Amino acid sequence: MSDSDRPGVSPADAPRTPAALHDWIAHRLGVLVVRQPTVPGHAAPFDYICHTYFEGRVPGSDPMPPDCIVWANRGGGKTFLGAVATLLDMLFKPGIEVRILGGSLEQSARMHAHLRALLERPGIGQMVDGRITERRVRLVNGSSVELLAQSQRSVRGTRVQKLRCDEIELFDPEVWKAAQLATRSKRCGEVAVRGSIECLSTMHVPYGLMSRLIDESAQGQRRLFRWSLIDVLETCDHLPECAPEHGEACALGEPCAGRGRLRPSARLGHITLDDALTMRSRVSASVWESEMLCLRPRRDDCVLPEFDPALHVFEDEPDRDEENLVWVGGMDFGYRSPTVVLWACVDDAGVVRVMDERVKAGVVLDEHVGAIREAPWPELSWIAVDPAGRQRTLQTGRSDISELQSAGLRVRHRPMLVADGLALIRARLKPADESAPRLFVHRRCGRLIESLEKYHFDASRPSSTTPVKDGPDHAVDALRYLIVCLDRPFTSSHRNWTLVTG
């Protein structure tokens, strides 16, 4: 029987194994999906298709949360594969309702266009019920898909089985919050469909929504599928000179390193080597590594791009009783926002190593003082704080600084513009004379490390020199007070006396 004579697709035709699913997609849709990743630690595009088609219960694998994230390169097939997944859902899960929510309506329309093209395949087009509109498709089995506008009103009225979010990095945070309550589980034919949200995107910046969702995936809340250009690159067997046995460098550099030559013909990708090399020549290294290799987000708008966890984060423990170490602290006051306390040691060469942190919200100052006193670190020679802590509170008539002094702590504070204080941090992270860094952070200081990576300027205001205060500022502020008081003249207060030094 030819494809043109095939009857419509029914649940009885549903593939039951990953191998059968791959064959069905290849023969009925004419699409060859990469099944094995090229880069170690990455996923293959077909892994995502299997996850969503089998509702997180892939035969032969442990069950996974239904929600998932696809972090892939630009041109890596995210939107197209979202359309393939939508078609499979509609064909083999009768009555399912799917909604596509893009970072813009134009982005949603791209997935819709791919879906319309797939519906023109022989034996599949006859499943369409009525006319395909610009926003909606319905099949004769009761399944439907619709495009949603990027608005709370559009999302809040939605009760569907699957919400596919394309380019989540561009979402309005409030729309994303509203989307969390938009899905419902339902039995669709023989399949128990779990209400789920899928996020497909590149990751542009370390402080955006995509970054937060990827962090959540590490806690098991969502399944992460990550692939890069190297994983979807066509076999480059016409470049034998980049083979390891010839000792030549790969034209694409790391992380390809000749792996493209090793891709079997059955695993052909859809980006040619020539196109990849052309694109690489047009952009900066940070854009290439972020948007095509998915190594790390771009840090163009970050306040402290000099911070590199691979260079500045350490795990060794110093000898706490070493005589040449001076122990100091940094503190940013807060209540609704967290109070941050940092413990650091300074060696006789002036190198600062931040050893520990305390980040707590909704806690009064007395409790923080107790925590400082009971910390398992040597007594602090001094603790640097926000100069604004000199202001008296209406409730007690005393200032935060005076409270710390009354507890016996030596307090330093030095007024300085934020930009100047940040410049001191940068100078320690990456000295202009290219000498070794003079500021390091212990791996246990997770919030400080995260803050140093995510502290950013407003990308919509390129001329602004004021960092955005949306969370990462608190830990960096505590570090800034410490470095300012260490590297510049300061005011030191203890009990009833004040000392100004240079």
Buried (B, 14 or more C-beta within 10 A) or exposed (E): EEEEEBEBBEBEBBBEEBEEBBEBBEEBBEBBBBBBBBBEEBBBBBBBBBBBBBBBBBEEEEEBBBBBBBBBBEBBBBBBBBBBBBBBBBBBBBBBBBBBBBBBBEBBBBBBBBBBEBBEBEBBEEBBEEEBEEBEBBBEBBBBBBBBBBBBEBBEEBEBBBBBBBBBBBBBEEBBEBBEEBBEEBEBBEBEBBBBBBBBBBBBBBBBBBBEBBEBBEEEEBBBBBBBBBBBBBBBEEBEEBBEEEEEEBBBEEBBBBBBBEBEEEBEBBBEBEBBEEBBEEEEEBBBBBBBBBEBBBBBBBBBBBBBEEEBBBEEEEEEEEEEBBBBBBBBBBEEBBBBBBBBBBBEEEBBBBBBBBBBEEBEBEEBBEBBEEBEBBEBEBBBBBBEBBEEEEEEEEBBBBBBBEBEBBBBBBEBEBEEBBEBBBBBBBBEEEEEBBBBBBEBBBBBBBBBBBBBBEBEEEEEEEBBEEBBBBBBBBBBBBBBBBBEEBBBBBEEEEEEEE
